[in-house]
Amino acid sequence: MSSILTNASSLVALQTLKSINQGLAQNQNAISTGKSVATAKDNAAVWAVSQVMNADISGFKAISDSLSLGKSTVAVARQASETVTSLLTQMKAKIVTAQGANVDRTKINADITALKGQIKSVVGAAQFNGLNLVNGSTSSTNVLASLDRNSAGNVTASSIAVAGQNLATGGYVAKAAFTGSTGVSSTKDTFGFSLDPAGGTTASGNIVIVDPTYAAGDKLSISIGDKSVSYSVTAADVAATTPADVIAVKLKTAIEASGANVTVDYNVAAPGKLVVTNKGTAAINVSGSFTNAGAGGLGGLAAINVSTGSGAVTALGAIDGLISASINAAAAFGSSQGRIETQANFIGKLTNSLKTGMGSLIDANMEEASARLKALQVQQQLGVQSLSIANKAPQTLLSLFR
């Protein structure tokens, strides 16, 4: 039955053309935006996942900036520590020269004083964006390193802790900790002497630990030949009835464990007194230094003075401890810088992986979109022709009434 009121063919053709036009609009949108899922209505689930990933990518970009800042800060501290090590090495060479009997120690001491000033300047200037990791003002700092998302979707931040290193030269307070020791200096906080080979007239020397009202954190460093030991006073030591005796016994144990070619006797009749005796066939230099808890890591630098023969011997032992402190600081910063650089490389690769993964979810396949565009354009043309034919169908009914 034919009807002039309802053209079923036209309705079908119109619906088909409408569907083709919708597909064509969607395909053109994908081509123009480069995304197959540009909004939530395109695919709500995929769009939601992609937005979470996009938020993480933005967060990791901020972390990358934080790591760059942290790397630069640590690099400055490492460079400063290495420079201080170099300056201390130069100072040691001058101290060795001062061991001679016919040298101008006054001029050598003036050079050493100049190096002290340069070290202080390096430590003071080693800051990046206001943060100085080598002058003792910062015990540690955290460098934002990652965002960690668990299976429940909760996000937490993680950091790389960078310990500050105290290479400050100030804060030294004399306490006369080695009063009575062989070759003790005028401050009584350093000493130095040379031990003859076993059997020699001066094969033994005295290290006397006195009680100058110790505080927890006070440090005593002893150098015997190429062996070095140190002991930091604890709160328990301070609370002991005779702190000097307790510390002397612990230093005796440390010296014996160091492998130094000496014997160490604790003189019970003279509390706090250690008698060190050379048991080898070569002379051994022995020296020691005291650093109070409030002093910087290079606080003992202030006590170095080679203007006298005994001062030169004492300085030779003390300088090794200072060099060791600066080397340890540089090594610590180097390790931290390596960790930060490794994390920065990982974050860069992780960000690229997230971008690739997000792209696989929402990016349009341009080759497929191009082929589909041509197909839809042909379908559109055919749909228009089909609708035109369907619209002309009722005109044929006129022939029935002629």
C-alpha angles and dihedrals in degrees: 000000000000123000133191090200099056122034102190093180091054092050092051092047091048093050091048092050090048090054091048091050091051091051090047092051091049092048092048090049090053090050094048096045098032089228131108088196107039100150138021092260091061092062116339097196096047092043091053092051092047092051091053089050091047090053090051091050090054090049092050090051088058089047090052089056090049091051091050090053092047093048092052092048093050092044090058091050092048092049091049091051091049091048091050089050090053092049092048090050089054088049091052091054089055091046090053089051089052089061089077120100098226103043130114099251092178093064092041089052090051090055090049090051090053090051090051089056092048092051090051090051093050093050092048094049097046097104133121120198089346097307118117115188098180106051098069095251092111123048093189143337133205123228113205103240112167151355112233119201118191129206091270091058096251115144126211130176122233128198142197111237115221115195117220117233120217109224094152116139098208136078096064114152120184116233102170090237096165101044109158096021120134111268093008117177127237091264090050087223096100134040138177137184141156123238119216117225116279111299095023123131092253099032090126133056137177129244108190120194111200129185108251093167097281123214127207107270097033108138132213118193124192126190121195112180106304093341123093131189133175137187129201116209114241131209088251090056091052091050093052119107091241108021093179092060093048092049093046091054092049091049090050089055092047093050092050091049092050093071095238111161094244141093119235121206125189110219106220091188090058108041115219093020122126121189111208117197128188111234096179136080097248130069116259128205115221123193140157142190137196125216121186120228093251095055124099121254088266094038089119088066089083092064095055109110124156098181088110132044094244090047090054091053091048092047091053090061095041096050093062091059091051092048089049090053093052092045091051090049093050091047092050092050091045090054092048092047090051091052092049093049091048091050091047091053090048093049089051092052092043091052090051090050091051091050090050092048093048090048092054088056103046109013117105121242097238096195090052091044091052093051092045091050092057091047093049092048090055090046090050092053091048091047091053091050091047091051090048091053092046092051091052093052096088090056089070089066089070090072089066091063100048 
